[in-house]
Amino acid sequence: MRVLVLTNMYPTCGHPFYGIFVKEQVESLRKEGINVDVFFINGHDNRFNYFLAITRLFRKLRYNHYDIVHSHHTYCIYPLWIAKSILDFKMPLISTLHEGEILKSRNFIPNDIDFVSKLVYSKRIKKWALQKIDFLITVNEDLVKGLNFNVRATVIPPGVNPELFRPMNKLECRRRLNLPKDKNILFFPADIKSPGRRTEKGFDILQDALSIIKRNDIFLLTGGNIPHQDVPIYMNAADVVIQTSNFEASPMVIKEAMACNIPIVSTDVGDTKWVLGDTKGCFICKRDPKDVAIKIKMTLDYGKRTNGRKRIERLCLGLEQIAKRIIEVYKGVLENL
C-alpha cells in the first residue's frame, strides 16, 4: 500500500519540533510496512505556500501512484482538491482532524489579528473541506461535535512513543540538566516566548497560582526549544507537569507525562480527562489560579510517581498500536471503494 501524507505540520530546520507527532506517526506506519511519502506545505512560514502547493501536488499525483492520500489539516485539503479536480483523480482522501481551536471559546479569540488569521477559527471553512473527504479520523470526538457535522469518522488520537517517554531516575535527570535537587520542580512544557502563546497556554494563570501558594521550595521550569529527545529528561526531573491551556485537541504533553509516570495538573481540555482517568496523583483543575494552586498543593502532597504508564498501555496509545488502527482504516476505505 502506498500512501501520500499531506500535512502543514512537520519538523523543519527553523521549527524542529513542529508537528513532531505527525512525523512519529509516519515513521510508525513505515515500520508496519506502509510505503509513505510526505508532502509538506509550510504554511507556518508563508501562507502563500498553500497556493504554490497546487502545482507541486499536481506533479506529485500525476507521476506517482498512491492508493490513499491522508491529510493532517483541513487547510491541506483545499490545494489537494484543486489538484485532484484538474487531474480528475478518484483516489480516496482520509483526513485527521487535529484542530483544537474548534473548541476554543469566542472570549479567547484575539481581536487584533488579521482577517486571514481569523479564518483559523472559521468552522464553515473546516466543514466545507471535510465535505471533500472519504473518511475522517478525529483525535477527539468533541471536535466533530464542535463542528456540528455528520461524517464517517472514528477517533484515533496521536500515539506516544513509550521507548522514548519512560520513567527515569529523578536525581540523575536533575543532574544532567543542572537543576536543584532539593526543590519541588514544576514543569510547564509550553513555549511561553510570545504573548499570544503565554495567554493561550495559560501561563499567566500558573504565575498567579504560584503567587497564591507562596512557597520557597518550588522551582518553575518552562518549555520552548527543548529537543524532542530531551523532553523525557525534563519530565522525569519534575515533580509535577502542568498544563493550563484554554483549548487543546489531544495534548501530547499529557500522554507523554503519563508514560513517564509523572503527576499532572491540567485543565479539562481535549481528551485530557479521558487519558488521565482515575490515575492517582493526576488532577483536573479549573482555569482559575485558586483552583490551580489547590491542585498543585494536592499533587505535591501526593509526593510520588503515578501509574500513568499502565493507563497508557490500557488505552492502547503506543505508536505501534495507533499505527495498526490507522492501517485498518486505510484497508476499510479501500475495501469500500
QUIBEL-V400428 format. One record per residue. N is the residue number from 0. RES is the residue in three letters. SS is DSSP state (helix for helix, strand for strand, loop for the rest). OMEGA is omega in whole degrees, -180 to 180 (none if undefined). Layout:
n->N res->RES ss->SS omega->OMEGA
n->N res->RES ss->SS omega->OMEGA
This chain:
n->0 res->MET ss->loop omega->179
n->1 res->ARG ss->strand omega->-174
n->2 res->VAL ss->strand omega->172
n->3 res->LEU ss->strand omega->176
n->4 res->VAL ss->strand omega->-177
n->5 res->LEU ss->strand omega->-173
n->6 res->THR ss->strand omega->171
n->7 res->ASN ss->loop omega->179
n->8 res->MET ss->loop omega->-179
n->9 res->TYR ss->loop omega->-178
n->10 res->PRO ss->loop omega->175
n->11 res->THR ss->loop omega->178
n->12 res->CYS ss->loop omega->-179
n->13 res->GLY ss->loop omega->-179
n->14 res->HIS ss->loop omega->-172
n->15 res->PRO ss->loop omega->-178
n->16 res->PHE ss->loop omega->-177
n->17 res->TYR ss->loop omega->179
n->18 res->GLY ss->loop omega->-178
n->19 res->ILE ss->helix omega->-179
n->20 res->PHE ss->helix omega->176
n->21 res->VAL ss->helix omega->178
n->22 res->LYS ss->helix omega->179
n->23 res->GLU ss->helix omega->179
n->24 res->GLN ss->helix omega->178
n->25 res->VAL ss->helix omega->-179
n->26 res->GLU ss->helix omega->179
n->27 res->SER ss->helix omega->176
n->28 res->LEU ss->helix omega->178
n->29 res->ARG ss->helix omega->179
n->30 res->LYS ss->helix omega->179
n->31 res->GLU ss->loop omega->175
n->32 res->GLY ss->loop omega->179
n->33 res->ILE ss->loop omega->178
n->34 res->ASN ss->strand omega->-173
n->35 res->VAL ss->strand omega->168
n->36 res->ASP ss->strand omega->179
n->37 res->VAL ss->strand omega->175
n->38 res->PHE ss->strand omega->-175
n->39 res->PHE ss->strand omega->174
n->40 res->ILE ss->loop omega->-175
n->41 res->ASN ss->loop omega->177
n->42 res->GLY ss->loop omega->179
n->43 res->HIS ss->loop omega->-179
n->44 res->ASP ss->loop omega->-178
n->45 res->ASN ss->loop omega->-179
n->46 res->ARG ss->loop omega->180
n->47 res->PHE ss->loop omega->180
n->48 res->ASN ss->helix omega->175
n->49 res->TYR ss->helix omega->178
n->50 res->PHE ss->helix omega->179
n->51 res->LEU ss->helix omega->-178
n->52 res->ALA ss->helix omega->-177
n->53 res->ILE ss->helix omega->180
n->54 res->THR ss->helix omega->180
n->55 res->ARG ss->helix omega->179
n->56 res->LEU ss->helix omega->178
n->57 res->PHE ss->helix omega->-179
n->58 res->ARG ss->helix omega->-179
n->59 res->LYS ss->helix omega->-178
n->60 res->LEU ss->helix omega->-177
n->61 res->ARG ss->helix omega->-173
n->62 res->TYR ss->helix omega->177
n->63 res->ASN ss->loop omega->177
n->64 res->HIS ss->loop omega->176
n->65 res->TYR ss->loop omega->177
n->66 res->ASP ss->loop omega->-177
n->67 res->ILE ss->strand omega->168
n->68 res->VAL ss->strand omega->-178
n->69 res->HIS ss->strand omega->-179
n->70 res->SER ss->strand omega->179
n->71 res->HIS ss->loop omega->171
n->72 res->HIS ss->loop omega->-179
n->73 res->THR ss->helix omega->178
n->74 res->TYR ss->helix omega->-177
n->75 res->CYS ss->helix omega->-178
n->76 res->ILE ss->helix omega->-176
n->77 res->TYR ss->helix omega->179
n->78 res->PRO ss->helix omega->178
n->79 res->LEU ss->helix omega->-179
n->80 res->TRP ss->helix omega->179
n->81 res->ILE ss->helix omega->-180
n->82 res->ALA ss->helix omega->179
n->83 res->LYS ss->helix omega->-179
n->84 res->SER ss->helix omega->179
n->85 res->ILE ss->helix omega->-178
n->86 res->LEU ss->helix omega->-176
n->87 res->ASP ss->loop omega->178
n->88 res->PHE ss->loop omega->-176
n->89 res->LYS ss->loop omega->-178
n->90 res->MET ss->loop omega->-177
n->91 res->PRO ss->strand omega->179
n->92 res->LEU ss->strand omega->174
n->93 res->ILE ss->strand omega->178
n->94 res->SER ss->strand omega->172
n->95 res->THR ss->strand omega->-179
n->96 res->LEU ss->strand omega->-179
n->97 res->HIS ss->loop omega->-159
n->98 res->GLU ss->loop omega->-177
n->99 res->GLY ss->helix omega->179
n->100 res->GLU ss->helix omega->175
n->101 res->ILE ss->helix omega->-177
n->102 res->LEU ss->helix omega->-176
n->103 res->LYS ss->loop omega->177
n->104 res->SER ss->loop omega->178
n->105 res->ARG ss->helix omega->-180
n->106 res->ASN ss->helix omega->-177
n->107 res->PHE ss->helix omega->176
n->108 res->ILE ss->loop omega->-177
n->109 res->PRO ss->loop omega->178
n->110 res->ASN ss->loop omega->-173
n->111 res->ASP ss->loop omega->178
n->112 res->ILE ss->loop omega->-177
n->113 res->ASP ss->loop omega->-175
n->114 res->PHE ss->helix omega->-178
n->115 res->VAL ss->helix omega->179
n->116 res->SER ss->helix omega->179
n->117 res->LYS ss->helix omega->179
n->118 res->LEU ss->helix omega->177
n->119 res->VAL ss->helix omega->-175
n->120 res->TYR ss->helix omega->-178
n->121 res->SER ss->loop omega->178
n->122 res->LYS ss->helix omega->-179
n->123 res->ARG ss->helix omega->-180
n->124 res->ILE ss->helix omega->180
n->125 res->LYS ss->helix omega->-179
n->126 res->LYS ss->helix omega->179
n->127 res->TRP ss->helix omega->179
n->128 res->ALA ss->helix omega->-177
n->129 res->LEU ss->helix omega->175
n->130 res->GLN ss->loop omega->-176
n->131 res->LYS ss->loop omega->-175
n->132 res->ILE ss->loop omega->179
n->133 res->ASP ss->loop omega->179
n->134 res->PHE ss->strand omega->-178
n->135 res->LEU ss->strand omega->167
n->136 res->ILE ss->strand omega->177
n->137 res->THR ss->strand omega->-178
n->138 res->VAL ss->loop omega->-178
n->139 res->ASN ss->loop omega->-175
n->140 res->GLU ss->helix omega->180
n->141 res->ASP ss->helix omega->179
n->142 res->LEU ss->helix omega->179
n->143 res->VAL ss->helix omega->177
n->144 res->LYS ss->helix omega->180
n->145 res->GLY ss->helix omega->177
n->146 res->LEU ss->helix omega->-177
n->147 res->ASN ss->loop omega->-170
n->148 res->PHE ss->loop omega->179
n->149 res->ASN ss->loop omega->-179
n->150 res->VAL ss->loop omega->175
n->151 res->ARG ss->loop omega->-173
n->152 res->ALA ss->strand omega->171
n->153 res->THR ss->strand omega->-178
n->154 res->VAL ss->strand omega->175
n->155 res->ILE ss->loop omega->179
n->156 res->PRO ss->loop omega->175
n->157 res->PRO ss->loop omega->-179
n->158 res->GLY ss->loop omega->178
n->159 res->VAL ss->strand omega->180
n->160 res->ASN ss->loop omega->-175
n->161 res->PRO ss->loop omega->178
n->162 res->GLU ss->loop omega->178
n->163 res->LEU ss->loop omega->-179
n->164 res->PHE ss->loop omega->-175
n->165 res->ARG ss->loop omega->177
n->166 res->PRO ss->loop omega->179
n->167 res->MET ss->loop omega->-179
n->168 res->ASN ss->loop omega->-175
n->169 res->LYS ss->helix omega->-176
n->170 res->LEU ss->helix omega->178
n->171 res->GLU ss->helix omega->178
n->172 res->CYS ss->helix omega->178
n->173 res->ARG ss->helix omega->178
n->174 res->ARG ss->helix omega->-179
n->175 res->ARG ss->helix omega->-178
n->176 res->LEU ss->helix omega->-179
n->177 res->ASN ss->loop omega->180
n->178 res->LEU ss->loop omega->-180
n->179 res->PRO ss->loop omega->-179
n->180 res->LYS ss->loop omega->-174
n->181 res->ASP ss->loop omega->-180
n->182 res->LYS ss->loop omega->168
n->183 res->ASN ss->strand omega->-175
n->184 res->ILE ss->strand omega->174
n->185 res->LEU ss->strand omega->-179
n->186 res->PHE ss->strand omega->177
n->187 res->PHE ss->strand omega->-167
n->188 res->PRO ss->loop omega->-174
n->189 res->ALA ss->loop omega->174
n->190 res->ASP ss->loop omega->-175
n->191 res->ILE ss->loop omega->-174
n->192 res->LYS ss->loop omega->-178
n->193 res->SER ss->loop omega->-180
n->194 res->PRO ss->helix omega->-179
n->195 res->GLY ss->helix omega->180
n->196 res->ARG ss->helix omega->-180
n->197 res->ARG ss->helix omega->-179
n->198 res->THR ss->helix omega->-178
n->199 res->GLU ss->helix omega->-178
n->200 res->LYS ss->loop omega->174
n->201 res->GLY ss->loop omega->-180
n->202 res->PHE ss->helix omega->178
n->203 res->ASP ss->helix omega->179
n->204 res->ILE ss->helix omega->178
n->205 res->LEU ss->helix omega->179
n->206 res->GLN ss->helix omega->178
n->207 res->ASP ss->helix omega->179
n->208 res->ALA ss->helix omega->-180
n->209 res->LEU ss->helix omega->177
n->210 res->SER ss->helix omega->176
n->211 res->ILE ss->helix omega->-178
n->212 res->ILE ss->helix omega->178
n->213 res->LYS ss->loop omega->178
n->214 res->ARG ss->loop omega->-179
n->215 res->ASN ss->loop omega->-177
n->216 res->ASP ss->loop omega->180
n->217 res->ILE ss->strand omega->177
n->218 res->PHE ss->strand omega->-178
n->219 res->LEU ss->strand omega->179
n->220 res->LEU ss->strand omega->-178
n->221 res->THR ss->strand omega->-178
n->222 res->GLY ss->loop omega->-177
n->223 res->GLY ss->loop omega->-178
n->224 res->ASN ss->loop omega->176
n->225 res->ILE ss->loop omega->176
n->226 res->PRO ss->loop omega->-174
n->227 res->HIS ss->helix omega->-178
n->228 res->GLN ss->helix omega->180
n->229 res->ASP ss->helix omega->-178
n->230 res->VAL ss->helix omega->178
n->231 res->PRO ss->helix omega->179
n->232 res->ILE ss->helix omega->178
n->233 res->TYR ss->helix omega->-180
n->234 res->MET ss->helix omega->-178
n->235 res->ASN ss->helix omega->175
n->236 res->ALA ss->helix omega->-173
n->237 res->ALA ss->loop omega->171
n->238 res->ASP ss->loop omega->-179
n->239 res->VAL ss->strand omega->169
n->240 res->VAL ss->strand omega->-173
n->241 res->ILE ss->strand omega->174
n->242 res->GLN ss->strand omega->-180
n->243 res->THR ss->loop omega->-176
n->244 res->SER ss->loop omega->172
n->245 res->ASN ss->loop omega->179
n->246 res->PHE ss->loop omega->173
n->247 res->GLU ss->loop omega->175
n->248 res->ALA ss->loop omega->175
n->249 res->SER ss->loop omega->-170
n->250 res->PRO ss->loop omega->180
n->251 res->MET ss->helix omega->-179
n->252 res->VAL ss->helix omega->-178
n->253 res->ILE ss->helix omega->-180
n->254 res->LYS ss->helix omega->-180
n->255 res->GLU ss->helix omega->178
n->256 res->ALA ss->helix omega->178
n->257 res->MET ss->helix omega->-180
n->258 res->ALA ss->helix omega->178
n->259 res->CYS ss->loop omega->-179
n->260 res->ASN ss->loop omega->-179
n->261 res->ILE ss->loop omega->175
n->262 res->PRO ss->strand omega->-173
n->263 res->ILE ss->strand omega->166
n->264 res->VAL ss->strand omega->-176
n->265 res->SER ss->strand omega->170
n->266 res->THR ss->strand omega->-178
n->267 res->ASP ss->loop omega->-179
n->268 res->VAL ss->loop omega->179
n->269 res->GLY ss->loop omega->-179
n->270 res->ASP ss->loop omega->-176
n->271 res->THR ss->helix omega->-177
n->272 res->LYS ss->helix omega->179
n->273 res->TRP ss->helix omega->-179
n->274 res->VAL ss->helix omega->-179
n->275 res->LEU ss->helix omega->-178
n->276 res->GLY ss->loop omega->179
n->277 res->ASP ss->loop omega->-178
n->278 res->THR ss->loop omega->-180
n->279 res->LYS ss->loop omega->-178
n->280 res->GLY ss->loop omega->178
n->281 res->CYS ss->strand omega->-173
n->282 res->PHE ss->strand omega->172
n->283 res->ILE ss->strand omega->180
n->284 res->CYS ss->strand omega->172
n->285 res->LYS ss->loop omega->178
n->286 res->ARG ss->loop omega->-175
n->287 res->ASP ss->loop omega->-176
n->288 res->PRO ss->helix omega->-178
n->289 res->LYS ss->helix omega->-179
n->290 res->ASP ss->helix omega->176
n->291 res->VAL ss->helix omega->179
n->292 res->ALA ss->helix omega->180
n->293 res->ILE ss->helix omega->-177
n->294 res->LYS ss->helix omega->176
n->295 res->ILE ss->helix omega->178
n->296 res->LYS ss->helix omega->180
n->297 res->MET ss->helix omega->-179
n->298 res->THR ss->helix omega->178
n->299 res->LEU ss->helix omega->177
n->300 res->ASP ss->helix omega->178
n->301 res->TYR ss->helix omega->166
n->302 res->GLY ss->loop omega->178
n->303 res->LYS ss->loop omega->180
n->304 res->ARG ss->loop omega->-179
n->305 res->THR ss->loop omega->171
n->306 res->ASN ss->loop omega->-177
n->307 res->GLY ss->helix omega->-178
n->308 res->ARG ss->helix omega->178
n->309 res->LYS ss->helix omega->177
n->310 res->ARG ss->helix omega->177
n->311 res->ILE ss->helix omega->178
n->312 res->GLU ss->helix omega->-180
n->313 res->ARG ss->helix omega->-180
n->314 res->LEU ss->loop omega->179
n->315 res->CYS ss->loop omega->-176
n->316 res->LEU ss->loop omega->174
n->317 res->GLY ss->strand omega->-178
n->318 res->LEU ss->helix omega->-178
n->319 res->GLU ss->helix omega->-179
n->320 res->GLN ss->helix omega->179
n->321 res->ILE ss->helix omega->179
n->322 res->ALA ss->helix omega->-180
n->323 res->LYS ss->helix omega->178
n->324 res->ARG ss->helix omega->179
n->325 res->ILE ss->helix omega->179
n->326 res->ILE ss->helix omega->176
n->327 res->GLU ss->helix omega->176
n->328 res->VAL ss->helix omega->178
n->329 res->TYR ss->helix omega->-178
n->330 res->LYS ss->helix omega->-180
n->331 res->GLY ss->helix omega->179
n->332 res->VAL ss->helix omega->180
n->333 res->LEU ss->helix omega->-180
n->334 res->GLU ss->helix omega->-177
n->335 res->ASN ss->loop omega->178
n->336 res->LEU ss->loop omega->none
